[in-house]
Amino acid sequence: MQTWELYGLRDEQEKYFQQMKSQLGFDRQRNWSEEGKTGRLLILFVGLILSSYVRHIWKTTDLHKQFSSTLEVLDEMRSIRCVEHTGKAKHITPFVGAQIDIANAFGFKIPEGCAPKYTSRKKDAPHRGRPSKPKTSELEY
């Protein structure tokens, strides 16, 4: 009976291994020691947990209407960067478009100063004299 119960989990286990091979890139094991293999399996296990959480949020929120897969969600967030210069404060690139929806779906608070700022491109009727500078406005998210 124990063997039958373990065999019954075979499909579920194969799905997890397929996910490890496809999404997490574990198709080739490049290990030279048993400790390296154990460490890599630990990292893959943590990666599977995070991947499963991203998939759960994608399925249970409106993100599945905007994106066709969890990989598209991750690709959308990939362009966010933290820029560091010696002797200067760190700068995080602004969240724009669907990145705001993703942050809200996961319950993340967008860091201060990273909210999108837009400059109006609407052309006003021509006035005499020097044109005024474009006004930057902060949007509520």
BALO-514625 format. One record per residue (C-alpha): residue in one letter; chain; x, y, z. Coordinates in nm, 4 decimals, m for minus. Example, Ala and Ser with C-alpha at 12.3 -4.5 7.8 and 13.67 -1.06 7.14 Angstrom:
+----+----+----------+----------+----------+
: aa : ch :     east :    north :       up :
+----+----+----------+----------+----------+
:  A :  A :   1.2300 :  m0.4500 :   0.7800 :
:  S :  A :   1.3670 :  m0.1060 :   0.7140 :
+----+----+----------+----------+----------+
This chain:
+----+----+----------+----------+----------+
: aa : ch :     east :    north :       up :
+----+----+----------+----------+----------+
:  M :  A :   0.0000 :   0.0000 :   0.0000 :
:  Q :  A :   0.2866 :   0.2382 :   0.0762 :
:  T :  A :   0.4358 :   0.1761 :  m0.2675 :
:  W :  A :   0.0963 :   0.2373 :  m0.4286 :
:  E :  A :   0.0562 :   0.5686 :  m0.2410 :
:  L :  A :   0.4019 :   0.6836 :  m0.3476 :
:  Y :  A :   0.3340 :   0.5805 :  m0.7066 :
:  G :  A :   0.0091 :   0.7773 :  m0.6955 :
:  L :  A :   0.2124 :   1.0967 :  m0.6407 :
:  R :  A :   0.4196 :   1.0289 :  m0.9521 :
:  D :  A :   0.2245 :   1.2653 :  m1.1796 :
:  E :  A :   0.2496 :   1.5514 :  m0.9329 :
:  Q :  A :   0.6213 :   1.4935 :  m0.8852 :
:  E :  A :   0.6797 :   1.4860 :  m1.2600 :
:  K :  A :   0.4975 :   1.8191 :  m1.2946 :
:  Y :  A :   0.7302 :   1.9742 :  m1.0349 :
:  F :  A :   1.0397 :   1.8341 :  m1.2065 :
:  Q :  A :   0.9133 :   1.9632 :  m1.5430 :
:  Q :  A :   0.8646 :   2.3066 :  m1.3873 :
:  M :  A :   1.2168 :   2.2909 :  m1.2452 :
:  K :  A :   1.3582 :   2.2017 :  m1.5856 :
:  S :  A :   1.1629 :   2.4566 :  m1.7886 :
:  Q :  A :   1.1115 :   2.7685 :  m1.5749 :
:  L :  A :   1.4104 :   2.7407 :  m1.3446 :
:  G :  A :   1.6612 :   2.6123 :  m1.6010 :
:  F :  A :   1.7646 :   2.2939 :  m1.4203 :
:  D :  A :   1.7856 :   2.0853 :  m1.7359 :
:  R :  A :   2.1605 :   2.0310 :  m1.6933 :
:  Q :  A :   2.3232 :   1.9529 :  m1.3637 :
:  R :  A :   2.6627 :   2.1209 :  m1.3646 :
:  N :  A :   2.7929 :   1.9971 :  m1.0314 :
:  W :  A :   3.1347 :   1.8742 :  m0.9327 :
:  S :  A :   3.0589 :   1.7724 :  m0.5773 :
:  E :  A :   2.7748 :   1.6358 :  m0.3703 :
:  E :  A :   2.7685 :   1.9562 :  m0.1625 :
:  G :  A :   2.7272 :   2.1607 :  m0.4796 :
:  K :  A :   2.4400 :   1.9425 :  m0.5913 :
:  T :  A :   2.2724 :   1.9702 :  m0.2508 :
:  G :  A :   2.3110 :   2.3482 :  m0.2534 :
:  R :  A :   2.1738 :   2.3740 :  m0.6055 :
:  L :  A :   1.8731 :   2.1593 :  m0.5121 :
:  L :  A :   1.8076 :   2.3857 :  m0.2117 :
:  I :  A :   1.8129 :   2.6935 :  m0.4344 :
:  L :  A :   1.5808 :   2.5199 :  m0.6808 :
:  F :  A :   1.3440 :   2.4264 :  m0.3989 :
:  V :  A :   1.3275 :   2.7888 :  m0.2818 :
:  G :  A :   1.2829 :   2.8949 :  m0.6452 :
:  L :  A :   0.9911 :   2.6532 :  m0.6814 :
:  I :  A :   0.8262 :   2.8004 :  m0.3723 :
:  L :  A :   0.8621 :   3.1536 :  m0.5097 :
:  S :  A :   0.7486 :   3.0444 :  m0.8561 :
:  S :  A :   0.4424 :   2.8759 :  m0.7061 :
:  Y :  A :   0.3576 :   3.1931 :  m0.5123 :
:  V :  A :   0.3873 :   3.4080 :  m0.8263 :
:  R :  A :   0.1649 :   3.1594 :  m1.0110 :
:  H :  A :  m0.0928 :   3.1680 :  m0.7287 :
:  I :  A :  m0.1096 :   3.5498 :  m0.7304 :
:  W :  A :  m0.1287 :   3.5485 :  m1.1113 :
:  K :  A :  m0.4235 :   3.3075 :  m1.1090 :
:  T :  A :  m0.6193 :   3.4635 :  m0.8203 :
:  T :  A :  m0.5971 :   3.8289 :  m0.9298 :
:  D :  A :  m0.6676 :   4.0174 :  m1.2500 :
:  L :  A :  m0.3088 :   3.9641 :  m1.3657 :
:  H :  A :  m0.4164 :   3.6564 :  m1.5646 :
:  K :  A :  m0.6236 :   3.8913 :  m1.7831 :
:  Q :  A :  m0.3250 :   4.1162 :  m1.8570 :
:  F :  A :  m0.0541 :   3.8514 :  m1.8941 :
:  S :  A :  m0.0694 :   3.5094 :  m2.0575 :
:  S :  A :   0.1846 :   3.3498 :  m1.8207 :
:  T :  A :   0.3800 :   3.4047 :  m1.5022 :
:  L :  A :   0.6960 :   3.4474 :  m1.7074 :
:  E :  A :   0.5412 :   3.7547 :  m1.8714 :
:  V :  A :   0.4743 :   3.8979 :  m1.5256 :
:  L :  A :   0.8394 :   3.8494 :  m1.4312 :
:  D :  A :   0.9568 :   3.9921 :  m1.7652 :
:  E :  A :   0.7483 :   4.3056 :  m1.7053 :
:  M :  A :   0.9214 :   4.3654 :  m1.3709 :
:  R :  A :   1.2701 :   4.2877 :  m1.5044 :
:  S :  A :   1.3302 :   4.6434 :  m1.6274 :
:  I :  A :   1.3219 :   4.7922 :  m1.2757 :
:  R :  A :   1.6751 :   4.8772 :  m1.1673 :
:  C :  A :   1.8457 :   5.0077 :  m0.8571 :
:  V :  A :   2.1239 :   5.2417 :  m0.9682 :
:  E :  A :   2.4107 :   5.3003 :  m0.7254 :
:  H :  A :   2.6903 :   5.5530 :  m0.7682 :
:  T :  A :   2.9787 :   5.5973 :  m0.5273 :
:  G :  A :   2.9077 :   5.8824 :  m0.2894 :
:  K :  A :   2.5498 :   5.9312 :  m0.4092 :
:  A :  A :   2.2123 :   5.8041 :  m0.2956 :
:  K :  A :   2.0630 :   5.4944 :  m0.4573 :
:  H :  A :   1.8098 :   5.5566 :  m0.7314 :
:  I :  A :   1.5339 :   5.3118 :  m0.8277 :
:  T :  A :   1.3828 :   5.3487 :  m1.1728 :
:  P :  A :   1.0142 :   5.4480 :  m1.1704 :
:  F :  A :   0.7331 :   5.1940 :  m1.1861 :
:  V :  A :   0.5270 :   5.2469 :  m1.5011 :
:  G :  A :   0.2235 :   5.0930 :  m1.6677 :
:  A :  A :   0.1501 :   4.7340 :  m1.5695 :
:  Q :  A :   0.4313 :   4.7343 :  m1.3117 :
:  I :  A :   0.2025 :   4.9326 :  m1.0813 :
:  D :  A :  m0.0735 :   4.6719 :  m1.1236 :
:  I :  A :   0.1721 :   4.3917 :  m1.0460 :
:  A :  A :   0.3008 :   4.5675 :  m0.7331 :
:  N :  A :  m0.0570 :   4.6227 :  m0.6137 :
:  A :  A :  m0.1518 :   4.2593 :  m0.6818 :
:  F :  A :   0.1371 :   4.1380 :  m0.4667 :
:  G :  A :   0.0664 :   4.3963 :  m0.1959 :
:  F :  A :   0.4003 :   4.5733 :  m0.2438 :
:  K :  A :   0.4261 :   4.9397 :  m0.1574 :
:  I :  A :   0.5988 :   5.1298 :  m0.4357 :
:  P :  A :   0.9083 :   5.2993 :  m0.2870 :
:  E :  A :   0.8920 :   5.6739 :  m0.2382 :
:  G :  A :   1.0236 :   5.8547 :  m0.5410 :
:  C :  A :   0.9511 :   5.5610 :  m0.7728 :
:  A :  A :   0.5933 :   5.6577 :  m0.8530 :
:  P :  A :   0.5488 :   5.7459 :  m1.2183 :
:  K :  A :   0.5773 :   6.1090 :  m1.3174 :
:  Y :  A :   0.4379 :   6.2215 :  m1.6470 :
:  T :  A :   0.4940 :   6.5360 :  m1.8443 :
:  S :  A :   0.1922 :   6.6528 :  m2.0349 :
:  R :  A :   0.2564 :   6.6555 :  m2.4079 :
:  K :  A :  m0.0621 :   6.8396 :  m2.4930 :
:  K :  A :   0.0070 :   7.1507 :  m2.6948 :
:  D :  A :  m0.1780 :   7.4603 :  m2.5825 :
:  A :  A :  m0.2941 :   7.7295 :  m2.8182 :
:  P :  A :  m0.0005 :   7.9521 :  m2.9162 :
:  H :  A :   0.0561 :   8.2530 :  m2.6894 :
:  R :  A :   0.2708 :   8.5544 :  m2.7408 :
:  G :  A :   0.6023 :   8.5656 :  m2.5634 :
:  R :  A :   0.8238 :   8.2995 :  m2.4174 :
:  P :  A :   0.6560 :   7.9564 :  m2.3773 :
:  S :  A :   0.6208 :   7.8243 :  m2.0229 :
:  K :  A :   0.8033 :   7.5131 :  m1.9040 :
:  P :  A :   0.6056 :   7.1862 :  m1.9114 :
:  K :  A :   0.4474 :   7.1015 :  m1.5763 :
:  T :  A :   0.5251 :   6.7662 :  m1.4153 :
:  S :  A :   0.2417 :   6.6097 :  m1.2238 :
:  E :  A :   0.2421 :   6.3097 :  m0.9896 :
:  L :  A :  m0.0276 :   6.0493 :  m1.0400 :
:  E :  A :  m0.2112 :   5.8671 :  m0.7640 :
:  Y :  A :  m0.1712 :   5.4904 :  m0.7844 :
+----+----+----------+----------+----------+
